Every structure is written in structure tokens, then in C-alpha cells.
């Protein structure tokens, strides 16, 4: 069996603190699996006897294509694609 843990919620807490009670509690759940998937090397738990593999997030928040747009750029693209702004916008974006 394989489990994936959200890095900051589990491994981040465990690796950034010395809370042994929390570690022992979480470790009991992790040991039920053959493999743990983590999102970054810094979340690797050195004394955990379960194989840990890194699977990096599919979306890189630091990539230039994921950067925050200026209000000027937003206005330019709304105009370019004929999107009206007289009503609230609801947007969903995903990669296919």
C-alpha cells in the first residue's frame, strides 16, 4: 500500500519541530504503509522505517507562467478576449 502526505501538514510539522509525542502519533499511521510519498527532500523523516519517495508537485508555483499578473496585464487580457467586467467573474483554470 502507498500513501501520500501533504508535505506541510504532516511532514513539515514533524520535521520542523521536536514534538516527539506528535511524531509517535503520526508514525503509527505511516507504518501501516509500504511507501510514503513526499513532495520535497526536506520532508524526509530520517528515522522512519518506511520507504519514502519524492514526487514533486505538478504545478510549480515559482514558474514564470504561474506568476502573479499586474492589474494592467489583467485588463489587457480581459479586453483582448472580450471578457466583460460589469459583473463578478467566476473562473476555473486547469491543465489538461
C-alpha positions as CSV (number, residue, x, y, z in Angstrom):
1,X,0.0,0.0,0.0
2,X,1.1,3.5,-0.7
3,X,0.1,6.8,0.9
4,X,0.8,10.4,0.0
5,X,1.0,13.0,2.7
6,X,0.6,16.7,2.2
7,X,4.1,17.9,3.0
8,X,3.4,20.9,5.2
9,X,0.5,19.3,7.1
10,X,2.3,16.2,8.3
11,X,6.0,16.0,7.4
12,X,6.5,19.7,7.7
13,X,5.2,19.8,11.2
14,X,7.2,16.8,12.2
15,X,10.5,17.9,10.7
16,X,10.2,21.5,11.8
17,X,9.5,20.7,15.5
18,X,10.8,18.4,18.2
19,X,7.4,17.3,19.2
20,X,8.1,13.6,19.9
21,X,4.5,12.9,21.0
22,X,3.2,14.2,17.7
23,X,5.8,12.2,15.8
24,X,4.9,9.0,17.6
25,X,1.2,9.5,16.9
26,X,1.6,10.1,13.2
27,X,4.3,7.4,12.8
28,X,1.7,4.8,13.9
29,X,-0.4,5.6,10.9
30,X,2.5,5.9,8.5
31,X,3.9,2.4,9.4
32,X,0.7,0.8,8.1
33,X,2.0,1.6,4.5
34,X,4.9,0.2,2.4
35,X,5.7,3.5,0.9
36,X,5.2,7.2,1.7
37,X,5.2,9.9,-1.0
38,X,6.6,13.2,0.0
39,X,6.8,16.4,-2.0
40,X,10.3,17.6,-1.0
41,X,13.5,16.2,0.3
42,X,13.2,18.4,3.4
43,X,10.2,16.4,4.5
44,X,12.1,13.1,4.6
45,X,11.9,11.6,8.0
46,X,15.3,10.1,8.7
47,X,14.3,7.5,11.3
48,X,11.2,6.3,9.6
49,X,11.5,2.6,8.5
50,X,9.1,3.1,5.5
51,X,10.5,3.8,2.0
52,X,10.0,7.5,1.1
53,X,9.9,8.7,-2.5
54,X,9.7,12.3,-3.7
55,X,7.0,13.2,-6.2
56,X,7.3,16.9,-6.9
57,X,4.1,19.0,-7.3
58,X,2.8,19.0,-10.9
59,X,2.3,22.8,-10.8
60,X,5.4,24.8,-10.0
61,X,4.2,28.0,-8.2
62,X,7.6,29.6,-8.9
63,X,7.4,29.1,-12.7
64,X,7.1,32.3,-14.7
65,X,3.8,31.0,-16.2
66,X,2.3,30.9,-12.7
67,X,3.4,34.4,-11.6
68,X,1.0,37.0,-10.4
69,X,-0.3,39.3,-13.1
70,X,-0.4,43.1,-12.7
71,X,-3.7,44.9,-12.9
72,X,-2.5,46.3,-16.2
73,X,-1.9,42.8,-17.7
74,X,-5.2,41.5,-16.4
75,X,-7.1,44.4,-18.0
76,X,-5.2,43.8,-21.3
77,X,-6.2,40.1,-21.4
78,X,-9.8,40.7,-20.4
79,X,-10.0,43.3,-23.3
80,X,-8.2,41.0,-25.7
81,X,-10.6,38.1,-25.2
82,X,-13.7,40.3,-24.9
83,X,-14.5,39.4,-21.3
84,X,-16.9,41.9,-19.8
85,X,-16.2,43.1,-16.3
86,X,-19.6,44.6,-15.4
87,X,-20.4,41.5,-13.3
88,X,-18.4,39.4,-10.9
89,X,-16.2,36.7,-12.7
90,X,-16.0,33.1,-11.7
91,X,-13.0,31.4,-13.2
92,X,-11.6,27.8,-13.2
93,X,-8.2,27.1,-14.6
94,X,-6.6,23.7,-15.1
95,X,-4.1,21.9,-17.3
96,X,-5.3,19.1,-19.5
